[in-house]
């Protein structure tokens, strides 16, 4: 464990946590590379086609337009702003550890503030204008079907999803947990530096008191050394950061894969075409017939999944 964490001696000669080590960043990069290579090998071993599936639209559901809006402009602005701030945070967090010197602290906390603002907007937008629970839903039968298909080529292919496939929803839940850990600890860390909003505070007395209070709850006691809460905050923030390296790398990898690139184009231009819709989604779960949205659509259709009214040929 010592090789993954950094310790320093405090003025009393005691070893105190300081955060995660640079080796943990290398481990995360290695895991990201291993995941990408492993998926490529798995994908080809299963005989999947790199080319996008197409659907025979003859006799398909009537009223489906040529272009179907998948992400509205506000949703796309949120996504790309959040993505840019996340990349800036990762670069300014880990590149300085390699010896490159620049004003990374200011850039880092500003990018963190942008990330927090975009997430606050996203939560409000999801609750008021979208079907918030569609992305948060979890179906055990659906999960079992996907894992069986992942492990065995003999298992049946999972059913077509609604607007948000199972893997997208699971990734979303993971990124929520990791991002919240990074944000909460990041705000605490920002209290230690001077900003236009407050003067720096080198210690976390409330965190120290909370950890110390655990000593009164029973054994084994948790010994909190002076300033050790700082180390705990830095460790949690660092672990969240290295987890984001793997998750962001996986997200980019799937976005640029030929068979998944329609998701990327949907996030860039806002729409997918009719063939992509019929090939990859279940019209009963993501209903866009006649430009209307069915009430309580199963499978993750959300309130901004409107369709473009005029037919626009490619």
N, C-alpha and C positions, 0 to 999 in steps of 0.2 A: 504493500500500500504506500510505503514511503516514497517510492519512485514516482508515484502519480501526484503527490501532494508536496507543497513547499512549506518548510518550517524555518522559523528564525528564533533567535534567543531574545527574550525581552530584557529589560534592565535588571530583572531579578535572576537572570541566568536560566530561565525556564524556556523550553521549546514551545513555541506557539504557532498555530496554523497561520499561514499567510495566503493560501490559495492553492490552485492546481498548478502542476508543473507543465513545462513546455512539451514534455513527452506525451502528455495526454492529448495535446493538439495533434501530434504526429499519429497517435493511435486513431484518432477520429478520422484523419485524412486517409489512413490505411484502410479503415473499415469502410469508408465511402467508396474507395477504389475497389475493394473486395466485393462490395455489394453490386456495383455496376458490372464488373466482370462476371460475377456469379450469375446475375440475372441474364446477361447476354448468353452465357453458356447454357443456362436452363432453358431460355426461350428457343434457342436453336435446336437443342436436344429434343424438345417437344414437337418440333416440326412446324411451329407457327410461321405464318407468312409475315414478312416485314411490310408488305404492302397493305394499305388500308382496305378493310372489307367494304364491299359495296352491296347494296340491296336492290333487288328487283322491285321497282316502284310500281310495276303494272298491277293493278288491282289493289293498291295500297289504300290506306285510310283516306277518304275524300276530304278535301278542304285543307290539306297541308300545303303551305306556301313553299316557294323555292328556297327562301332564306328564313331561318328561325332564330330569333333573338335568344341568345344564351346568357349574355351578361350585358346589363345596361351600362351606360357611360359612367355613372357614379361608382358602380361596382368595379369597373375596369380601372378607374383612377385610383380607387382604394387599393386594389391588388398591386398595381405597379408602384405606387408610393410606398406601400408596406414592404414590397420586395426590395426596392432600392435602399430603404432605411435599414433593412435586415443585412444586406450585403455590406453596407458602410459600417454597421456595428461589428460584423465579423472581421472585416479588414482592419479596422482600428483597434480591435481587441487583441488580435493575434500577430499581425505583422510587426508591431513594435517589439514583440518578444524575440524577433529574429535580428534585432539590432538596427532597424530602420527608424531614424529619428524624425519626427514631425509633430505638429500640435495635435496629437491624436486625442487627448483627453477632451478638449472642447468639441471636436468633431464628433466624438463618441457620445457625449451626453446630449448633444443637439439631435443626433440621429435617434437616440433613445426617446427623446421627447416627441419627435415626429412619429415614431412607432406607436407610442402610447396614444397620441391623438388619433391616429388612423384606426387603432383598435377600438377606441371609444366610439368613433363614428360608425365603425362596422357593427358594433353591438346594437347601437341605437337604430341603425338602418335595418338590421336583420329583424329586430323585434317589431318595429313599426311598419315596415314596408315589405318584409319578406316572411316566409314561413320559417321561423327561427328553428323549430324542432325538426324540420326535415333534414337538416344537416347533422343534427345531434342524435338521430334515431339509430337504434342498433337492433338487428334481428338475428336471433341465435341460429335459426334455420339457414338464413342467408350466409352467415359467417361459416357454418359447417360446410355448406356447399362450396364456398370459395376455397377453404383450406383443403378439402378433398381434391378439388381440381388442381390446386397448387402442388399437392404431393403425388398425385397419380394421374397418368395420362389416360387411364381407363375410366376415370370418373366422368360423369356427364358435365358438360359446360354449364356454368351458372346461368340463370335466367338473365335476360336483358334488364338493366336497371332503369330507374327513373332518371331524373335530371342529374342526381348525384350518386355515382356508383359506390359500392361498399368500400373499396379501398380509398376513395377520396374522403369518405366520411371518417374512416379510421385514422387517416393521416391528419385530418382536421382536428380530431380529438387530441392526438399526440402533440401537435404543434401548439394547441391551446395550453396544455399543461406545461410544456417546456417554456413557452413564451412568457407565461405568467410567472414562473419561477425566475426567469431572467429579468423581468420587469420589476418585480417586487424587490429583489436583491439589488438590482441596478439603481433603483430610487434610493435605497439605503446607502449605497456606495457614493451616489452623487452628493449626499449630505456632507461628505468628507471634503468636498472641493468647493471653491468659491464660484458662485454663479450670480447672475443678476438678481436672483430671487432670495438668496440667503448667504450667510457667512458659513465657512466650513466648520464642521464638528468632527473631530478625529475619532470619537468613540460612539458606540451605540448603547447608551445606558439602559434603554428600554429592553433591548435584546438581551443584554447581560442579565438584567433582572429576571426576564422570562426564563432564561436557561438556568439561572441560579435557583429559581423557584421550584424547578424540577427536583432539586435535592431534597426538598421537604416532602415529596410525594412517595418516597420509598427508595429502596436499594435496587440496583447499584446507583450511587450518587454520581452526578455529573459535576466534575470539577471545572470551574470556569476561571481561567487565569485572567489577569488584567489585559483587556484588549482582545481576548480570545473570540468574543462574538464577532469581531471584525473578520477573523479567519473563517468562521463558519459561513458568514455572508459571502465572502470571496469564493469559497469552495463551491457553494451552491450555484453562484453566478457562473463560475468557470465550468462546472459540469453541464449546466444548461447551455453554455456557449458551445462546448464541444459536441453536445448532442445536436445542436442546430447545424453544425458543419455537416454532419451525416444527413440530416433531414433536408437541408437546402440542396445538397448535392443530389440526393435522390429525386427531389422535386424537379430540378433542372434536367436531370437525365431523362425522366419520363416525359417531360414537356417537349424535348427535341427528338424523341424516338419517332420514326416514320409512322408507326401504327397508332401513335397517340398524338400526333402533331395537330390534329383537328381541334384538340383542347386548347393548344397554344394559339391557333388562329382564332378560335372563339374568344379567347381573352384579349386578343389584339384588336380584331375588327368587330367583335360583339356578337357574331352570328355563326351558325353552322348551316350547311345546305341540307336539302331534303334527303339526299342519299345517305349522308352521314347520320342524320337523325334516325332514319329507318334501319340503318345497319347496326347501330350501337345502342339504341334506346327503345324502351317499350312504350308505345303510344298510349297504352292504358295507364301507365304510371306517370308519364310526363305528357299530359294532354295539351296539344296546341291546335286542335281542330278548329277551323273557321275563325282563328284569331282570338278565341276565348279561352279562359282557364276554368277547368272544372273545379268545383268546390272540394276541398280536402283531398287533393290528388295524392295517391299513395306513391311511395318510392322517392320522394324528394323534390317534386316540382315546387317552385317557389313563386312568390307573388310577382316577381319581375320577369317571369318566363313568358312574356308576351311574344307574339309573332309579328313580323312585318306585314302590314296590310297589302301593299302592292306586290305583285310577282316580279321578281328581278332575275332575269336569266343570266347565267354565268357567261 
